[in-house]
Amino acid sequence: MTSSMSLPRLDEPMMPTTKPTVKTYAIPTRGDRPTVPSIFEKSQPGLRGVDLPALDVPTHEIPEAILGETPDLPELGQLQVARHYSHLCERNFSVDANFYPLGSCTMKYNPRINEFAAAQSGLINLHPMQDEADVQGLLQILFETRRFFEVISGLPEVSLQPAAGAHGEFAALKVIRAYFTDHGQPGRHIVIATDNAHGTNPASCMMCGAAVVKVKTAGGYTDLDDLRRLIDEHGSENIAALMITNPNTAGLFDTCISEVAQLVHDAGAMMYLDGANMNAILGKVRPADFGTDIMHYNTHKTFSTPHGCGGPGSGPIAACSKLAPYLPVPQVVKQERDGHTVYSLDWDRPKSIGKVRSFFGQVGVLVRCWTYIAACGPDGLRNVAETAVLSANYLAARLRNEFEMPFFHPEDGHFAAHEFVTVPKSLLARGVTLLDIAKRLIDYDIHPPTMHWPVHDCLMVEPTETESKETLDRFADAMLAIAEQIKRDAESMAQAPEHAVVRRLDEVAAARKPVLAYERSG
Ligand SMILES: *Cc1c(COP(=O)(O)O)cnc(C)c1O
């Protein structure tokens, strides 16, 4: 073969590696994206995905009685099947594909090393009923994960059992109740939650049979006077706990958190921390140091285990020494036996609230979580928090002239934590809705932020530490272009999204009356 063939040299890229810079932010067009026909519609009778070897045994007819109706299966080649599912998959929105600044959800990148660890054959082939002696490696990982969470929270004992944040809230409230019942104070049935609490907080209280009362927030911070008033009004002897999120859903670190804890403790109650926002304070502040008695983590948010479509996640809970005896069973423990380190499951905890999850908890997720924490190390975790906070403040600063921010006042020392809230009043006054803005972002291939929460008509933006400055700038540019479009031609906003597979869906009907069966034509 001669060198006259014009193959590209390997050091010469065949395609330009840099995309042309987009100067103006006209709405990108992506051409038509027709709906994908179902695999049944693609079926071509006679096509096969595999060739089976010729039979080397005698054939037998299967009796009619056990044969039943022959299922009508699609017939396609392997490549067609692969492409069909790949194309469907491309229609999903994911962190892997695009920016996903969904406030409070911490949609950060899930490093592939987590998947590598979780896919080790020594882990995936384990059976939950195996002898402890055979699963020492897994138990060691779980024990170390437990220790990581104890160190990060500053609290002495962690249970890895709860399966999600909300489940952690529920288990922790059970723990608090068990503690008070055990200490002759079964009358403590009221839980105070802030008026900007995540919906799961009051829901968990209801599930536990606790009454919820709301404490006001002022300027995004817990209103201490209102907290004092509530404790007086309901009687300190009736208060079981305060549930608080810090940094909170207004995107603020509650600067009076120590006073809040003092008031709660003076009432003889427990301070519960909703740890969904740990991303902002990892390695910077230990919740125990600001008065937390018990808390949950969301591994699928802060610790980068995947969370799509509601699971699986994991919601370990950390408790102070008073509450620790009531944590769920079993507890993974480490002992020295005959000069050997042995890991085991301890079921002998007479005060425990009992079992909240099958077997060891969400093992696959916890292995990913261990990997993430081990890979980051203490400095890496601090860096996560610092970068997440920096990114949120950078974006807030870029957007605040067009998008009003009720809680972001850096000149007075009110910085954003890892997320910020905007209430774009002057844009909305031009006759557009918040939904118009959210839907237009889809045209820029950006997932809309959280809406209408923690205050009405707001967008809550959480960029996370894993996004580059280029992506943050692209988001800011898109938001500013949307603001400009609203000022120029507010009516056109009702058309958004114009370049998505589907336009405006009836979201309530989609949630309440989902059509889960496919009607085949013909
Ligand atoms: C996500 C979240 C929860 C609930 O956690 P899940 O793991 O989704 O059950 C609770 N509180 C806050 C503030 C959250 O953001």
The ligand as a Gaussian input file, in Angstrom:
#p B3LYP/6-31G(d) Opt

LIG

0 1
 C      -34.546000      15.612000      48.033000
 C      -34.904000      16.205000      49.328000
 C      -35.532000      15.444000      50.323000
 C      -36.032000      14.031000      50.094000
 O      -35.048000      13.141000      49.746000
 P      -35.349000      11.830000      48.864000
 O      -34.047000      11.123000      48.882000
 O      -35.782000      12.308000      47.532000
 O      -36.414000      11.058000      49.560000
 C      -35.757000      16.046000      51.537000
 N      -35.411000      17.337000      51.760000
 C      -34.832000      18.100000      50.817000
 C      -34.478000      19.529000      51.132000
 C      -34.563000      17.564000      49.568000
 O      -34.008000      18.320000      48.625000

